[in-house]
Every structure is written in structure tokens, then in C-alpha cells.
């Protein structure tokens, strides 16, 4: 029910910050835990994981985001 209300009246998340990367020793946000880099919606403050290799914001769905992060890590190792 909450997702339907968010779709109708929530933020569209179209205004992002520049990608931010955590330094060692800094508190890591949940969005940065997947790739180490995240962006913030400047309208509502929600954080999203960011993929530097694809140069785009990753999906807000955890399963898809983890799959994308795993494939990015594999391509980085090769």
C-alpha cells in the first residue's frame, strides 16, 4: 500500500547529487554498502547506490542491485 502512495504522491527522484564515495573509516550508508558509491536525491534526501562502471544510479530493488554489483565486480576483476 505504501508503494502505491509513493508512486502517486511521492518524490520522482530526478534531481541527484554528484556520486559520493566513502573513505576508509567513515560510516557507510546502506546505499553505499553495495558499490561503495552512492547518490542522494536532492529533493527528498533518499540515498541510492551508484555504479561507476555503468555510470548510472542502480535500481532501488535490493535483489537487482546486488546482481548488478556482483556483475560489476566480476568485470572489474577480469
PDB file with SEQRES, HELIX, SHEET and CRYST1 records, atoms N, CA, C and O in Angstrom:
SEQRES   1 A   78  UNK UNK UNK UNK UNK UNK UNK UNK UNK UNK UNK UNK UNK          
SEQRES   2 A   78  UNK UNK UNK UNK UNK UNK UNK UNK UNK UNK UNK UNK UNK          
SEQRES   3 A   78  UNK UNK UNK UNK UNK UNK UNK UNK UNK UNK UNK UNK UNK          
SEQRES   4 A   78  UNK UNK UNK UNK UNK UNK UNK UNK UNK UNK UNK UNK UNK          
SEQRES   5 A   78  UNK UNK UNK UNK UNK UNK UNK UNK UNK UNK UNK UNK UNK          
SEQRES   6 A   78  UNK UNK UNK UNK UNK UNK UNK UNK UNK UNK UNK UNK UNK          
HELIX    1 AA1 UNK A    2  UNK A    9  1                                   8    
HELIX    2 AA2 UNK A   32  UNK A   35  1                                   4    
HELIX    3 AA3 UNK A   62  UNK A   77  1                                  16    
SHEET    1 AA1 3 UNK A  20  UNK A  21  0                                        
SHEET    2 AA1 3 UNK A  37  UNK A  40 -1                                        
SHEET    3 AA1 3 UNK A  47  UNK A  51 -1                                        
CRYST1    1.000    1.000    1.000  90.00  90.00  90.00 P 1           1          
ATOM      1  N   UNK A   1       0.828  -1.190   0.000  1.00  0.00           N  
ATOM      2  CA  UNK A   1       0.000   0.000   0.000  1.00  0.00           C  
ATOM      3  C   UNK A   1       0.874   1.256   0.000  1.00  0.00           C  
ATOM      4  O   UNK A   1       0.560   2.236  -0.676  1.00  0.00           O  
ATOM      5  N   UNK A   2       1.965   1.221   0.758  1.00  0.00           N  
ATOM      6  CA  UNK A   2       2.844   2.391   0.828  1.00  0.00           C  
ATOM      7  C   UNK A   2       3.489   2.681  -0.527  1.00  0.00           C  
ATOM      8  O   UNK A   2       3.663   3.843  -0.893  1.00  0.00           O  
ATOM      9  N   UNK A   3       3.847   1.627  -1.276  1.00  0.00           N  
ATOM     10  CA  UNK A   3       4.485   1.842  -2.575  1.00  0.00           C  
ATOM     11  C   UNK A   3       3.520   2.489  -3.568  1.00  0.00           C  
ATOM     12  O   UNK A   3       3.938   3.275  -4.417  1.00  0.00           O  
ATOM     13  N   UNK A   4       2.240   2.164  -3.465  1.00  0.00           N  
ATOM     14  CA  UNK A   4       1.243   2.788  -4.344  1.00  0.00           C  
ATOM     15  C   UNK A   4       1.121   4.274  -4.014  1.00  0.00           C  
ATOM     16  O   UNK A   4       1.043   5.109  -4.915  1.00  0.00           O  
ATOM     17  N   UNK A   5       1.104   4.601  -2.724  1.00  0.00           N  
ATOM     18  CA  UNK A   5       1.027   6.006  -2.329  1.00  0.00           C  
ATOM     19  C   UNK A   5       2.276   6.765  -2.743  1.00  0.00           C  
ATOM     20  O   UNK A   5       2.197   7.924  -3.149  1.00  0.00           O  
ATOM     21  N   UNK A   6       3.446   6.107  -2.641  1.00  0.00           N  
ATOM     22  CA  UNK A   6       4.685   6.751  -3.082  1.00  0.00           C  
ATOM     23  C   UNK A   6       4.651   7.014  -4.582  1.00  0.00           C  
ATOM     24  O   UNK A   6       5.116   8.058  -5.040  1.00  0.00           O  
ATOM     25  N   UNK A   7       4.106   6.077  -5.349  1.00  0.00           N  
ATOM     26  CA  UNK A   7       4.020   6.273  -6.797  1.00  0.00           C  
ATOM     27  C   UNK A   7       3.101   7.437  -7.143  1.00  0.00           C  
ATOM     28  O   UNK A   7       3.372   8.189  -8.080  1.00  0.00           O  
ATOM     29  N   UNK A   8       2.018   7.588  -6.393  1.00  0.00           N  
ATOM     30  CA  UNK A   8       1.063   8.648  -6.692  1.00  0.00           C  
ATOM     31  C   UNK A   8       1.493  10.021  -6.168  1.00  0.00           C  
ATOM     32  O   UNK A   8       1.336  11.029  -6.857  1.00  0.00           O  
ATOM     33  N   UNK A   9       2.033  10.055  -4.952  1.00  0.00           N  
ATOM     34  CA  UNK A   9       2.310  11.343  -4.318  1.00  0.00           C  
ATOM     35  C   UNK A   9       3.763  11.533  -3.900  1.00  0.00           C  
ATOM     36  O   UNK A   9       4.120  12.598  -3.396  1.00  0.00           O  
ATOM     37  N   UNK A  10       4.604  10.530  -4.099  1.00  0.00           N  
ATOM     38  CA  UNK A  10       5.976  10.584  -3.617  1.00  0.00           C  
ATOM     39  C   UNK A  10       6.919  11.337  -4.545  1.00  0.00           C  
ATOM     40  O   UNK A  10       6.518  11.873  -5.578  1.00  0.00           O  
ATOM     41  N   UNK A  11       8.151  11.357  -4.151  1.00  0.00           N  
ATOM     42  CA  UNK A  11       9.202  12.033  -4.908  1.00  0.00           C  
ATOM     43  C   UNK A  11       9.519  11.239  -6.175  1.00  0.00           C  
ATOM     44  O   UNK A  11       9.475  10.008  -6.163  1.00  0.00           O  
ATOM     45  N   UNK A  12       9.837  11.930  -7.258  1.00  0.00           N  
ATOM     46  CA  UNK A  12      10.171  11.257  -8.514  1.00  0.00           C  
ATOM     47  C   UNK A  12      11.667  10.941  -8.618  1.00  0.00           C  
ATOM     48  O   UNK A  12      12.077  10.242  -9.544  1.00  0.00           O  
ATOM     49  N   UNK A  13      12.481  11.436  -7.696  1.00  0.00           N  
ATOM     50  CA  UNK A  13      13.926  11.190  -7.646  1.00  0.00           C  
ATOM     51  C   UNK A  13      14.605  11.513  -8.980  1.00  0.00           C  
ATOM     52  O   UNK A  13      15.283  10.663  -9.556  1.00  0.00           O  
ATOM     53  N   UNK A  14      14.426  12.713  -9.456  1.00  0.00           N  
ATOM     54  CA  UNK A  14      15.048  13.115 -10.723  1.00  0.00           C  
ATOM     55  C   UNK A  14      16.194  14.100 -10.534  1.00  0.00           C  
ATOM     56  O   UNK A  14      16.866  14.451 -11.503  1.00  0.00           O  
ATOM     57  N   UNK A  15      16.428  14.546  -9.316  1.00  0.00           N  
ATOM     58  CA  UNK A  15      17.443  15.560  -9.042  1.00  0.00           C  
ATOM     59  C   UNK A  15      18.468  14.970  -8.073  1.00  0.00           C  
ATOM     60  O   UNK A  15      18.269  15.007  -6.858  1.00  0.00           O  
ATOM     61  N   UNK A  16      19.574  14.421  -8.612  1.00  0.00           N  
ATOM     62  CA  UNK A  16      20.568  13.721  -7.803  1.00  0.00           C  
ATOM     63  C   UNK A  16      21.804  14.572  -7.524  1.00  0.00           C  
ATOM     64  O   UNK A  16      22.122  15.504  -8.263  1.00  0.00           O  
ATOM     65  N   UNK A  17      22.485  14.227  -6.443  1.00  0.00           N  
ATOM     66  CA  UNK A  17      23.776  14.832  -6.145  1.00  0.00           C  
ATOM     67  C   UNK A  17      24.841  14.186  -7.030  1.00  0.00           C  
ATOM     68  O   UNK A  17      24.569  13.209  -7.728  1.00  0.00           O  
ATOM     69  N   UNK A  18      26.041  14.733  -6.995  1.00  0.00           N  
ATOM     70  CA  UNK A  18      27.178  14.090  -7.646  1.00  0.00           C  
ATOM     71  C   UNK A  18      27.473  12.804  -6.873  1.00  0.00           C  
ATOM     72  O   UNK A  18      27.286  12.778  -5.656  1.00  0.00           O  
ATOM     73  N   UNK A  19      27.926  11.743  -7.534  1.00  0.00           N  
ATOM     74  CA  UNK A  19      28.222  10.492  -6.814  1.00  0.00           C  
ATOM     75  C   UNK A  19      29.254  10.695  -5.708  1.00  0.00           C  
ATOM     76  O   UNK A  19      30.274  11.354  -5.909  1.00  0.00           O  
ATOM     77  N   UNK A  20      28.975  10.121  -4.538  1.00  0.00           N  
ATOM     78  CA  UNK A  20      29.833  10.229  -3.363  1.00  0.00           C  
ATOM     79  C   UNK A  20      30.421   8.860  -3.047  1.00  0.00           C  
ATOM     80  O   UNK A  20      29.718   7.851  -3.103  1.00  0.00           O  
ATOM     81  N   UNK A  21      31.699   8.824  -2.716  1.00  0.00           N  
ATOM     82  CA  UNK A  21      32.370   7.577  -2.346  1.00  0.00           C  
ATOM     83  C   UNK A  21      32.875   7.698  -0.922  1.00  0.00           C  
ATOM     84  O   UNK A  21      33.511   8.688  -0.559  1.00  0.00           O  
ATOM     85  N   UNK A  22      32.590   6.689  -0.122  1.00  0.00           N  
ATOM     86  CA  UNK A  22      33.041   6.693   1.271  1.00  0.00           C  
ATOM     87  C   UNK A  22      34.540   6.452   1.350  1.00  0.00           C  
ATOM     88  O   UNK A  22      35.100   5.660   0.592  1.00  0.00           O  
ATOM     89  N   UNK A  23      35.178   7.151   2.281  1.00  0.00           N  
ATOM     90  CA  UNK A  23      36.588   6.916   2.572  1.00  0.00           C  
ATOM     91  C   UNK A  23      36.687   5.863   3.659  1.00  0.00           C  
ATOM     92  O   UNK A  23      35.709   5.584   4.352  1.00  0.00           O  
ATOM     93  N   UNK A  24      37.850   5.289   3.806  1.00  0.00           N  
ATOM     94  CA  UNK A  24      38.047   4.297   4.859  1.00  0.00           C  
ATOM     95  C   UNK A  24      37.836   4.944   6.220  1.00  0.00           C  
ATOM     96  O   UNK A  24      38.277   6.065   6.471  1.00  0.00           O  
ATOM     97  N   UNK A  25      37.151   4.208   7.094  1.00  0.00           N  
ATOM     98  CA  UNK A  25      36.896   4.702   8.433  1.00  0.00           C  
ATOM     99  C   UNK A  25      35.622   5.500   8.568  1.00  0.00           C  
ATOM    100  O   UNK A  25      35.182   5.763   9.688  1.00  0.00           O  
ATOM    101  N   UNK A  26      35.009   5.898   7.456  1.00  0.00           N  
ATOM    102  CA  UNK A  26      33.751   6.628   7.517  1.00  0.00           C  
ATOM    103  C   UNK A  26      32.596   5.647   7.667  1.00  0.00           C  
ATOM    104  O   UNK A  26      32.682   4.490   7.254  1.00  0.00           O  
ATOM    105  N   UNK A  27      31.514   6.134   8.269  1.00  0.00           N  
ATOM    106  CA  UNK A  27      30.308   5.323   8.366  1.00  0.00           C  
ATOM    107  C   UNK A  27      29.777   5.089   6.956  1.00  0.00           C  
ATOM    108  O   UNK A  27      29.666   6.027   6.167  1.00  0.00           O  
ATOM    109  N   UNK A  28      29.456   3.861   6.644  1.00  0.00           N  
ATOM    110  CA  UNK A  28      28.975   3.522   5.307  1.00  0.00           C  
ATOM    111  C   UNK A  28      27.450   3.455   5.321  1.00  0.00           C  
ATOM    112  O   UNK A  28      26.861   2.740   6.132  1.00  0.00           O  
ATOM    113  N   UNK A  29      26.828   4.190   4.433  1.00  0.00           N  
ATOM    114  CA  UNK A  29      25.374   4.176   4.345  1.00  0.00           C  
ATOM    115  C   UNK A  29      24.908   2.872   3.702  1.00  0.00           C  
ATOM    116  O   UNK A  29      25.688   2.224   3.004  1.00  0.00           O  
ATOM    117  N   UNK A  30      23.669   2.477   3.919  1.00  0.00           N  
ATOM    118  CA  UNK A  30      23.170   1.246   3.287  1.00  0.00           C  
ATOM    119  C   UNK A  30      23.249   1.296   1.758  1.00  0.00           C  
ATOM    120  O   UNK A  30      23.487   0.270   1.121  1.00  0.00           O  
ATOM    121  N   UNK A  31      23.053   2.463   1.170  1.00  0.00           N  
ATOM    122  CA  UNK A  31      23.138   2.578  -0.285  1.00  0.00           C  
ATOM    123  C   UNK A  31      24.569   2.359  -0.770  1.00  0.00           C  
ATOM    124  O   UNK A  31      24.775   1.800  -1.847  1.00  0.00           O  
ATOM    125  N   UNK A  32      25.554   2.788   0.006  1.00  0.00           N  
ATOM    126  CA  UNK A  32      26.953   2.639  -0.387  1.00  0.00           C  
ATOM    127  C   UNK A  32      27.494   1.255  -0.079  1.00  0.00           C  
ATOM    128  O   UNK A  32      28.596   0.922  -0.516  1.00  0.00           O  
ATOM    129  N   UNK A  33      26.759   0.443   0.655  1.00  0.00           N  
ATOM    130  CA  UNK A  33      27.268  -0.874   1.023  1.00  0.00           C  
ATOM    131  C   UNK A  33      27.391  -1.805  -0.182  1.00  0.00           C  
ATOM    132  O   UNK A  33      28.160  -2.765  -0.132  1.00  0.00           O  
ATOM    133  N   UNK A  34      26.661  -1.547  -1.253  1.00  0.00           N  
ATOM    134  CA  UNK A  34      26.732  -2.404  -2.435  1.00  0.00           C  
ATOM    135  C   UNK A  34      27.940  -2.085  -3.309  1.00  0.00           C  
ATOM    136  O   UNK A  34      28.686  -2.989  -3.687  1.00  0.00           O  
ATOM    137  N   UNK A  35      28.136  -0.824  -3.630  1.00  0.00           N  
ATOM    138  CA  UNK A  35      29.200  -0.445  -4.557  1.00  0.00           C  
ATOM    139  C   UNK A  35      30.252   0.460  -3.941  1.00  0.00           C  
ATOM    140  O   UNK A  35      31.317   0.655  -4.527  1.00  0.00           O  
ATOM    141  N   UNK A  36      29.975   1.011  -2.777  1.00  0.00           N  
ATOM    142  CA  UNK A  36      30.891   1.957  -2.153  1.00  0.00           C  
ATOM    143  C   UNK A  36      30.621   3.383  -2.580  1.00  0.00           C  
ATOM    144  O   UNK A  36      31.176   4.318  -2.002  1.00  0.00           O  
ATOM    145  N   UNK A  37      29.772   3.565  -3.588  1.00  0.00           N  
ATOM    146  CA  UNK A  37      29.442   4.893  -4.097  1.00  0.00           C  
ATOM    147  C   UNK A  37      27.930   5.043  -4.116  1.00  0.00           C  
ATOM    148  O   UNK A  37      27.205   4.092  -4.405  1.00  0.00           O  
ATOM    149  N   UNK A  38      27.461   6.244  -3.806  1.00  0.00           N  
ATOM    150  CA  UNK A  38      26.016   6.487  -3.788  1.00  0.00           C  
ATOM    151  C   UNK A  38      25.709   7.909  -4.209  1.00  0.00           C  
ATOM    152  O   UNK A  38      26.588   8.770  -4.220  1.00  0.00           O  
ATOM    153  N   UNK A  39      24.456   8.147  -4.554  1.00  0.00           N  
ATOM    154  CA  UNK A  39      23.952   9.483  -4.852  1.00  0.00           C  
ATOM    155  C   UNK A  39      22.776   9.751  -3.922  1.00  0.00           C  
ATOM    156  O   UNK A  39      22.176   8.827  -3.373  1.00  0.00           O  
ATOM    157  N   UNK A  40      22.458  11.020  -3.756  1.00  0.00           N  
ATOM    158  CA  UNK A  40      21.359  11.422  -2.884  1.00  0.00           C  
ATOM    159  C   UNK A  40      20.359  12.230  -3.695  1.00  0.00           C  
ATOM    160  O   UNK A  40      20.745  13.112  -4.462  1.00  0.00           O  
ATOM    161  N   UNK A  41      19.076  11.930  -3.529  1.00  0.00           N  
ATOM    162  CA  UNK A  41      18.035  12.735  -4.146  1.00  0.00           C  
ATOM    163  C   UNK A  41      18.018  14.079  -3.430  1.00  0.00           C  
ATOM    164  O   UNK A  41      17.827  14.130  -2.215  1.00  0.00           O  
ATOM    165  N   UNK A  42      18.211  15.148  -4.154  1.00  0.00           N  
ATOM    166  CA  UNK A  42      18.283  16.470  -3.548  1.00  0.00           C  
ATOM    167  C   UNK A  42      16.917  17.006  -3.139  1.00  0.00           C  
ATOM    168  O   UNK A  42      16.834  18.009  -2.430  1.00  0.00           O  
ATOM    169  N   UNK A  43      15.852  16.356  -3.574  1.00  0.00           N  
ATOM    170  CA  UNK A  43      14.513  16.792  -3.206  1.00  0.00           C  
ATOM    171  C   UNK A  43      14.034  16.153  -1.906  1.00  0.00           C  
ATOM    172  O   UNK A  43      13.421  16.823  -1.074  1.00  0.00           O  
ATOM    173  N   UNK A  44      14.315  14.837  -1.725  1.00  0.00           N  
ATOM    174  CA  UNK A  44      13.779  14.155  -0.537  1.00  0.00           C  
ATOM    175  C   UNK A  44      14.863  13.589   0.386  1.00  0.00           C  
ATOM    176  O   UNK A  44      14.562  13.244   1.529  1.00  0.00           O  
ATOM    177  N   UNK A  45      16.103  13.483  -0.071  1.00  0.00           N  
ATOM    178  CA  UNK A  45      17.190  13.002   0.775  1.00  0.00           C  
ATOM    179  C   UNK A  45      17.431  11.511   0.737  1.00  0.00           C  
ATOM    180  O   UNK A  45      18.304  11.021   1.453  1.00  0.00           O  
ATOM    181  N   UNK A  46      16.690  10.767  -0.072  1.00  0.00           N  
ATOM    182  CA  UNK A  46      16.885   9.315  -0.149  1.00  0.00           C  
ATOM    183  C   UNK A  46      18.194   9.008  -0.877  1.00  0.00           C  
ATOM    184  O   UNK A  46      18.545   9.671  -1.852  1.00  0.00           O  
ATOM    185  N   UNK A  47      18.912   7.988  -0.385  1.00  0.00           N  
ATOM    186  CA  UNK A  47      20.192   7.599  -0.977  1.00  0.00           C  
ATOM    187  C   UNK A  47      20.000   6.376  -1.883  1.00  0.00           C  
ATOM    188  O   UNK A  47      19.208   5.482  -1.586  1.00  0.00           O  
ATOM    189  N   UNK A  48      20.751   6.362  -3.006  1.00  0.00           N  
ATOM    190  CA  UNK A  48      20.689   5.271  -3.962  1.00  0.00           C  
ATOM    191  C   UNK A  48      22.102   4.822  -4.316  1.00  0.00           C  
ATOM    192  O   UNK A  48      22.993   5.662  -4.447  1.00  0.00           O  
ATOM    193  N   UNK A  49      22.330   3.511  -4.475  1.00  0.00           N  
ATOM    194  CA  UNK A  49      23.647   3.036  -4.911  1.00  0.00           C  
ATOM    195  C   UNK A  49      23.930   3.530  -6.324  1.00  0.00           C  
ATOM    196  O   UNK A  49      23.019   3.670  -7.140  1.00  0.00           O  
ATOM    197  N   UNK A  50      25.203   3.793  -6.602  1.00  0.00           N  
ATOM    198  CA  UNK A  50      25.612   4.290  -7.915  1.00  0.00           C  
ATOM    199  C   UNK A  50      26.697   3.389  -8.465  1.00  0.00           C  
ATOM    200  O   UNK A  50      27.629   3.028  -7.747  1.00  0.00           O  
ATOM    201  N   UNK A  51      26.587   3.022  -9.729  1.00  0.00           N  
ATOM    202  CA  UNK A  51      27.561   2.154 -10.391  1.00  0.00           C  
ATOM    203  C   UNK A  51      28.445   3.006 -11.300  1.00  0.00           C  
ATOM    204  O   UNK A  51      27.976   3.529 -12.310  1.00  0.00           O  
ATOM    205  N   UNK A  52      29.734   3.146 -10.939  1.00  0.00           N  
ATOM    206  CA  UNK A  52      30.662   3.955 -11.731  1.00  0.00           C  
ATOM    207  C   UNK A  52      30.938   3.333 -13.093  1.00  0.00           C  
ATOM    208  O   UNK A  52      31.167   4.056 -14.063  1.00  0.00           O  
ATOM    209  N   UNK A  53      30.920   1.997 -13.184  1.00  0.00           N  
ATOM    210  CA  UNK A  53      31.220   1.333 -14.456  1.00  0.00           C  
ATOM    211  C   UNK A  53      30.115   1.571 -15.485  1.00  0.00           C  
ATOM    212  O   UNK A  53      30.394   1.771 -16.667  1.00  0.00           O  
ATOM    213  N   UNK A  54      28.872   1.547 -15.035  1.00  0.00           N  
ATOM    214  CA  UNK A  54      27.740   1.800 -15.923  1.00  0.00           C  
ATOM    215  C   UNK A  54      27.380   3.288 -15.975  1.00  0.00           C  
ATOM    216  O   UNK A  54      26.630   3.724 -16.849  1.00  0.00           O  
ATOM    217  N   UNK A  55      27.925   4.063 -15.027  1.00  0.00           N  
ATOM    218  CA  UNK A  55      27.660   5.492 -14.928  1.00  0.00           C  
ATOM    219  C   UNK A  55      26.170   5.784 -14.770  1.00  0.00           C  
ATOM    220  O   UNK A  55      25.616   6.654 -15.441  1.00  0.00           O  
ATOM    221  N   UNK A  56      25.525   5.024 -13.850  1.00  0.00           N  
ATOM    222  CA  UNK A  56      24.112   5.267 -13.611  1.00  0.00           C  
ATOM    223  C   UNK A  56      23.727   4.846 -12.201  1.00  0.00           C  
ATOM    224  O   UNK A  56      24.438   4.100 -11.528  1.00  0.00           O  
ATOM    225  N   UNK A  57      22.584   5.348 -11.784  1.00  0.00           N  
ATOM    226  CA  UNK A  57      22.016   5.004 -10.485  1.00  0.00           C  
ATOM    227  C   UNK A  57      21.464   3.591 -10.586  1.00  0.00           C  
ATOM    228  O   UNK A  57      20.768   3.245 -11.541  1.00  0.00           O  
ATOM    229  N   UNK A  58      21.787   2.780  -9.580  1.00  0.00           N  
ATOM    230  CA  UNK A  58      21.298   1.409  -9.575  1.00  0.00           C  
ATOM    231  C   UNK A  58      19.871   1.375  -9.075  1.00  0.00           C  
ATOM    232  O   UNK A  58      19.417   2.301  -8.402  1.00  0.00           O  
ATOM    233  N   UNK A  59      19.173   0.321  -9.401  1.00  0.00           N  
ATOM    234  CA  UNK A  59      17.777   0.157  -9.012  1.00  0.00           C  
ATOM    235  C   UNK A  59      17.630   0.172  -7.504  1.00  0.00           C  
ATOM    236  O   UNK A  59      18.528  -0.266  -6.785  1.00  0.00           O  
ATOM    237  N   UNK A  60      16.520   0.666  -7.028  1.00  0.00           N  
ATOM    238  CA  UNK A  60      16.242   0.677  -5.604  1.00  0.00           C  
ATOM    239  C   UNK A  60      15.863  -0.693  -5.065  1.00  0.00           C  
ATOM    240  O   UNK A  60      15.745  -0.872  -3.853  1.00  0.00           O  
ATOM    241  N   UNK A  61      15.668  -1.677  -5.968  1.00  0.00           N  
ATOM    242  CA  UNK A  61      15.305  -3.022  -5.551  1.00  0.00           C  
ATOM    243  C   UNK A  61      16.564  -3.768  -5.133  1.00  0.00           C  
ATOM    244  O   UNK A  61      17.468  -3.920  -5.955  1.00  0.00           O  
ATOM    245  N   UNK A  62      16.666  -4.242  -3.885  1.00  0.00           N  
ATOM    246  CA  UNK A  62      17.887  -4.857  -3.372  1.00  0.00           C  
ATOM    247  C   UNK A  62      18.385  -6.051  -4.179  1.00  0.00           C  
ATOM    248  O   UNK A  62      19.592  -6.161  -4.395  1.00  0.00           O  
ATOM    249  N   UNK A  63      17.518  -6.948  -4.633  1.00  0.00           N  
ATOM    250  CA  UNK A  63      17.958  -8.133  -5.357  1.00  0.00           C  
ATOM    251  C   UNK A  63      18.609  -7.740  -6.681  1.00  0.00           C  
ATOM    252  O   UNK A  63      19.665  -8.268  -7.031  1.00  0.00           O  
ATOM    253  N   UNK A  64      17.996  -6.829  -7.411  1.00  0.00           N  
ATOM    254  CA  UNK A  64      18.550  -6.388  -8.694  1.00  0.00           C  
ATOM    255  C   UNK A  64      19.850  -5.615  -8.473  1.00  0.00           C  
ATOM    256  O   UNK A  64      20.804  -5.774  -9.236  1.00  0.00           O  
ATOM    257  N   UNK A  65      19.890  -4.801  -7.460  1.00  0.00           N  
ATOM    258  CA  UNK A  65      21.088  -4.015  -7.181  1.00  0.00           C  
ATOM    259  C   UNK A  65      22.258  -4.922  -6.823  1.00  0.00           C  
ATOM    260  O   UNK A  65      23.381  -4.676  -7.262  1.00  0.00           O  
ATOM    261  N   UNK A  66      22.014  -5.971  -6.031  1.00  0.00           N  
ATOM    262  CA  UNK A  66      23.087  -6.899  -5.673  1.00  0.00           C  
ATOM    263  C   UNK A  66      23.580  -7.657  -6.894  1.00  0.00           C  
ATOM    264  O   UNK A  66      24.781  -7.894  -7.026  1.00  0.00           O  
ATOM    265  N   UNK A  67      22.679  -8.041  -7.786  1.00  0.00           N  
ATOM    266  CA  UNK A  67      23.079  -8.737  -9.003  1.00  0.00           C  
ATOM    267  C   UNK A  67      23.935  -7.839  -9.884  1.00  0.00           C  
ATOM    268  O   UNK A  67      24.929  -8.291 -10.452  1.00  0.00           O  
ATOM    269  N   UNK A  68      23.558  -6.576 -10.002  1.00  0.00           N  
ATOM    270  CA  UNK A  68      24.348  -5.633 -10.793  1.00  0.00           C  
ATOM    271  C   UNK A  68      25.720  -5.392 -10.167  1.00  0.00           C  
ATOM    272  O   UNK A  68      26.722  -5.286 -10.873  1.00  0.00           O  
ATOM    273  N   UNK A  69      25.756  -5.307  -8.845  1.00  0.00           N  
ATOM    274  CA  UNK A  69      27.031  -5.101  -8.159  1.00  0.00           C  
ATOM    275  C   UNK A  69      27.941  -6.306  -8.344  1.00  0.00           C  
ATOM    276  O   UNK A  69      29.148  -6.148  -8.520  1.00  0.00           O  
ATOM    277  N   UNK A  70      27.377  -7.507  -8.305  1.00  0.00           N  
ATOM    278  CA  UNK A  70      28.178  -8.719  -8.494  1.00  0.00           C  
ATOM    279  C   UNK A  70      28.732  -8.791  -9.914  1.00  0.00           C  
ATOM    280  O   UNK A  70      29.893  -9.154 -10.106  1.00  0.00           O  
ATOM    281  N   UNK A  71      27.920  -8.453 -10.903  1.00  0.00           N  
ATOM    282  CA  UNK A  71      28.400  -8.483 -12.282  1.00  0.00           C  
ATOM    283  C   UNK A  71      29.456  -7.407 -12.520  1.00  0.00           C  
ATOM    284  O   UNK A  71      30.396  -7.619 -13.286  1.00  0.00           O  
ATOM    285  N   UNK A  72      29.308  -6.262 -11.871  1.00  0.00           N  
ATOM    286  CA  UNK A  72      30.320  -5.206 -11.995  1.00  0.00           C  
ATOM    287  C   UNK A  72      31.633  -5.628 -11.361  1.00  0.00           C  
ATOM    288  O   UNK A  72      32.706  -5.320 -11.879  1.00  0.00           O  
ATOM    289  N   UNK A  73      31.548  -6.336 -10.237  1.00  0.00           N  
ATOM    290  CA  UNK A  73      32.762  -6.806  -9.570  1.00  0.00           C  
ATOM    291  C   UNK A  73      33.476  -7.856 -10.412  1.00  0.00           C  
ATOM    292  O   UNK A  73      34.706  -7.877 -10.448  1.00  0.00           O  
ATOM    293  N   UNK A  74      32.730  -8.727 -11.090  1.00  0.00           N  
ATOM    294  CA  UNK A  74      33.325  -9.744 -11.945  1.00  0.00           C  
ATOM    295  C   UNK A  74      34.020  -9.105 -13.133  1.00  0.00           C  
ATOM    296  O   UNK A  74      35.121  -9.519 -13.498  1.00  0.00           O  
ATOM    297  N   UNK A  75      33.399  -8.099 -13.747  1.00  0.00           N  
ATOM    298  CA  UNK A  75      34.007  -7.448 -14.895  1.00  0.00           C  
ATOM    299  C   UNK A  75      35.230  -6.625 -14.488  1.00  0.00           C  
ATOM    300  O   UNK A  75      36.139  -6.428 -15.295  1.00  0.00           O  
ATOM    301  N   UNK A  76      35.259  -6.146 -13.248  1.00  0.00           N  
ATOM    302  CA  UNK A  76      36.382  -5.368 -12.761  1.00  0.00           C  
ATOM    303  C   UNK A  76      37.613  -6.261 -12.527  1.00  0.00           C  
ATOM    304  O   UNK A  76      38.749  -5.833 -12.734  1.00  0.00           O  
ATOM    305  N   UNK A  77      37.369  -7.509 -12.091  1.00  0.00           N  
ATOM    306  CA  UNK A  77      38.442  -8.446 -11.803  1.00  0.00           C  
ATOM    307  C   UNK A  77      39.098  -8.929 -13.073  1.00  0.00           C  
ATOM    308  O   UNK A  77      40.307  -9.159 -13.094  1.00  0.00           O  
ATOM    309  N   UNK A  78      38.322  -9.088 -14.140  1.00  0.00           N  
ATOM    310  CA  UNK A  78      38.843  -9.631 -15.397  1.00  0.00           C  
ATOM    311  C   UNK A  78      39.812  -8.743 -16.055  1.00  0.00           C  
ATOM    312  O   UNK A  78      40.330  -9.077 -17.121  1.00  0.00           O  
TER     313      UNK A  78                                                      
END                                                                             
